[in-house]
Amino acid sequence: MLKKILIPALLVFIMLTAMTIRPTDNPSWTKFKEFNGVEFYQKKVVKETADYKHSYILFKYVNTTDKNITLKWKLNLWIGDHCRSCNLPKGSEYDMKLSLAPAESIVGTLNDHDKKLKLMNKDLTKDAAKGISKFELEGLEKD
């Protein structure tokens, strides 16, 4: 009896999840930078719930070396022609630090709240909402 209820409920859950989180512009990872043996990837996804529909940029980092690597940078984000993080003081939420073990990959998901793994790009429920027009990793260096 439990199997008769559990299996259909599980199938409905899987179908609803597949419908609410779907790739948009780029369903696969796109490499946008390589630095000191670390590859930087991005991908855009949309998350839709009953209350909102948002576009996100997810990030993935791959250490292609056999050494531990720590990188740091400042994430500069532009909305239109305005950089919202360029003039912030050191120590802001846009100062990033990433440590990777040899051959390690770190992949951002929609559950992450760290800006180096996930950025909210645009609120798609608002017609006039502007998304991120560009981002850059200022001062990227090995720590």
LINJO-V269303 format. One record per backbone hydrogen bond with DSSP energy under -1.0 kcal/mol. NH is the residue of the N-H (numbers start at 1). CO is the residue of the C=O. E is the energy in kcal/mol with one decimal. If there is no record, write none. Layout:
BEGIN
((NH:CO:E) (NH:CO:E))
END
This chain:
BEGIN
((5:1:-1.1) (6:2:-3.1) (7:3:-2.1) (9:5:-1.8) (10:6:-2.5) (11:7:-2.3) (12:8:-2.3) (13:9:-2.2) (14:10:-2.4) (15:11:-2.3) (16:12:-2.5) (17:13:-2.4) (18:14:-2.3) (19:15:-1.6) (20:16:-1.7) (21:17:-1.6) (22:46:-1.7) (24:44:-1.2) (30:42:-2.5) (32:40:-2.5) (33:40:-1.3) (35:38:-2.6) (38:35:-2.1) (39:62:-2.8) (40:33:-3.2) (41:60:-2.7) (42:30:-2.0) (43:58:-1.7) (45:56:-2.1) (46:22:-2.1) (47:54:-2.7) (48:20:-2.8) (49:52:-3.2) (54:47:-2.7) (55:122:-3.0) (56:45:-3.2) (57:119:-2.6) (58:43:-3.3) (59:117:-2.2) (60:41:-1.7) (61:106:-2.7) (62:39:-2.1) (63:104:-2.9) (64:37:-3.3) (69:100:-2.7) (71:98:-2.9) (72:141:-2.3) (73:96:-1.8) (74:138:-2.6) (75:94:-3.2) (76:136:-2.7) (78:134:-2.8) (79:82:-2.8) (82:79:-1.8) (84:77:-2.3) (88:85:-1.1) (95:92:-1.8) (96:73:-3.6) (98:71:-2.9) (100:69:-3.3) (103:65:-1.3) (104:101:-2.1) (106:61:-2.5) (108:59:-3.1) (112:109:-1.5) (117:114:-2.2) (118:114:-2.2) (119:57:-2.5) (121:55:-2.7) (122:55:-1.7) (124:53:-2.3) (126:123:-1.2) (129:126:-1.1) (133:78:-2.6) (134:78:-1.0) (136:76:-1.9) (138:74:-2.4) (140:137:-1.0) (141:72:-2.2) (143:70:-3.4))
END
